C-alpha cells in the first residue's frame, strides 16, 4: 500500500512519534548506555515507509512527562499498544514496519559493547515488546 493512500490525523501521528521516541526515552531512563541510545535514535531516523515519514517530520507534539521510570512507562507503553492498533486497523503492512522499527531500535539501544545489557534494561525491552504485542 502506498504511503500516500493512508491518511493519519495529527493525533495519530503524535501517537506514533510518542511511542517511538518514548521508547528511546524509556530505555535511557532504565539505564541503557549513551552509545546505545544514540544507536537506537539512528535506528528510528532510518525508518522507511509511512512510519519513516511520520518519525522524520519535525514536530513538537511529543510530550513525555514524569519524574520516574514508572511515570514515563505509564505514557510510553500504552502509546506503543495504541500505535500498533491504529496501524493494524489502517495499514497492516505499516503496523509490521512500525513493530520492526521499534524492535530494531530496542536492539540497537541494548546491544552495545561487549557486555550484556543490565537486567533493568533487559526487563524494559521485554515490556516494550509486550506492549507492541498487546
N, C-alpha and C positions, 0 to 999 in steps of 0.2 A: 504494500500500500504506500502510495506517495505521501510524503510529509505535508504536501500542500492540500491534500484531501481531508486532513484531520484538523479540526478546529478546537483548540483548547481555550478556555476562558482565562482571564488574568488570575483568577483564584486557582484554577488547575495548574497553571504554570508556577504559581507561588508554592503550591503543594509539592510539586516535583523538585523545585530548587531547594525548598526547606528540607525535604527528605534527603536529597543528595549531599548538599553542603553540610547539613546537620550530621550526616554520617561521619564526615571528617571531624567535625567539632566533638562528636561523642567519642570517637576513637582517641582524639587528643586528650580529652578530659579523663579517659580511662587510663592514660599513661603511655600511649603509643609514642615512639621516639619521633623527634622533629623530622628526621630524614624520611621516616615512613609517612608522616603526614604530608610532607612535600610530594612524595611519590604518589600518594593517594589523590592529592589535588590535581596532579598532572593526569592521572587516570580519568578523573571527572571531565577535565577540559579536553580529553581525547575522545569523548563520546561522539558517536555519529548518529545519523537519522534524526528523527524528531526530537529525541532525548538530547542529542548533542546540540541542536539548535536552541532548545529551551535552556539548557545549562550554560550555554555560551552567551546568552543575552545578559547584558549588564542590567542589573535590577537592584532596587533597594527593598524588595519585598521579603527578604529573609530576615525574620526576627526571632532569634533564639535567645531566650532569657532564662536565667536560673543561676543560682549560686552553688549548685551541687550537680554531680553527675546524674543523680536521680531526677532532678528537675529538668535537666536537658533531655534525658531519656524519655520523660513524660511527653515531650514535644516531638522528638525525632522518630521514635519507634512507631507511634500512630501515623505519622506523616508517611513513613515508608509503606505501611499497610494501605493507607488511603491512596497513595500514588499507584501502587500495584492494582488495586481495584479499579481505579479510574482508567488506567491504560488497558487493563484486561477488557473492560466494557467498551472502550472507544477504539482501541488499536492493539489487538493482541500481540502482533509482532513487536510493537514498541514496548509492550509490557516485558517481553523476553529481553529486549535490548536494555531496558532500564534495570532489570534484575541483574543481567550480566555486567552492566556498568558498575552497579553498586558492589557486586561481588569482586570484580577486578580492583575496585577502589579499596575494599577491605583487605584483599590480598596484598596489594601494593603497600598499604599502610602497616601491615603486620609482618611482612616478610623482609625485613631489612637486617643487614648484618648477619653474623654467624650464629647469634644466639636466638633462641625461640622467643616468641612474644611472651610478655608477662601473663600470668594467669588472669589478671583483670582485663587485659586487652583481648585475650582469647575468649573469655566469657562474653565480653561485649560484642565481639564478632559473631558469636553464636546467637545472641539476642537480635542483632541486626538481620541475620539470615532468617531467624524465626519470624520477625516482623514482615519480611518480604513474602514469606510463605503463608502468612496468616489469612 
